[in-house]
């Protein structure tokens, strides 16, 4: 049986004949982006990334990594390489000022989910969905649909078909979360007890 | 105490003790999980189990038993009704995963049966924690499918743990002396029905992997836990779990 210990795998093999092979990549997991909906009235927002061997494992691992504490009504994941990222702008310049109609030659249309970065350092928030023939086309469509004039510093576009959504039957995953306030530091009000204790030891 | 109440208490105790003991065992992985995301997920689910045991002890308290903390931390090993399966040491992660898969598959089916229980507090609890249980089972099934067909080593190790775990897993379904009463009073459909449904589910999930199940008839179940006859692994677990509580049982937290 071969060992899974990466140190064992990295031991060099001793050559028997001269050859030139492509360098083998390390056996590390890829990353997946996680989007969370805090409640049914709010849009999905980007929460972070998880490492996983495939999208189903990513969904399972993301659930507790990103939604174990605050209220949540739904969650989805997508492979990082399926997130199309626009250039970044700053100050009063909006990404949409840089977007021109794409000269895409393909005609097959697909739905894309579009996300806005409204403030540097904050999360990307879902702006809506558009139908386009390419990620660049999605950006152009988004400019027409979601550009309110307020500066947007970065835009993401993801093919809807690449997303692992929460299945309708599973939307009660988070139904007992409001009772788990003990997972939040704010639930531990030790101030009074500490004061009493300190007073008693004076 | 009426016979009816005796049946219910016996059922509640074995369920609550299963959840508490396995919740504690699984929580021993906190900080040692195979990857950070999994460490967090497994710890959260352990916490869910302990939370579910707390609700069951609370129902018992309302039926006249001691308060949850007393029941959880002050009993001796012989007074616990969990199946031996839940108290076995974690060993390697493959064993913990297999136990998580086998136990939680039985657990969600048990609570599904209890959704129509004539004992309303149990029926309500079953409805309330349905989402938690569904996630636990999705987590278990996804891992088993992943590692059960990933590499030679992962398949070998899961298979080894599966073979070791199965006799203990069948111990989950050790019949209660009040089995007929529970069924007759429509409190719970019984261990035999549960076991059949469990076997079907386990077979269904393992079909998508390279793991193999021996014929059920060749496995001898390990019984005893339900009547307080435990392995040598339970007393040290209880000592550690109740260490802080026993320093001062009257302390307020």
Interface residues (C-beta under 8 A of the other chain):
Chain A: X1 X2 X3 X4 X29 X50 X51 X52 X53 X54 X56 X57 X60 X61 X62 X63 X64 X65 X68 X169 X170 X171 X172 X173 X174 X175 X176 X179 X180 X183
Chain B: X35 X36 X37 X38 X40 X41 X44 X45 X47 X51 X128 X129 X130 X131 X132 X134 X135 X138 X139 X142 X143 X146 X150 X151 X152 X153 X154 X156
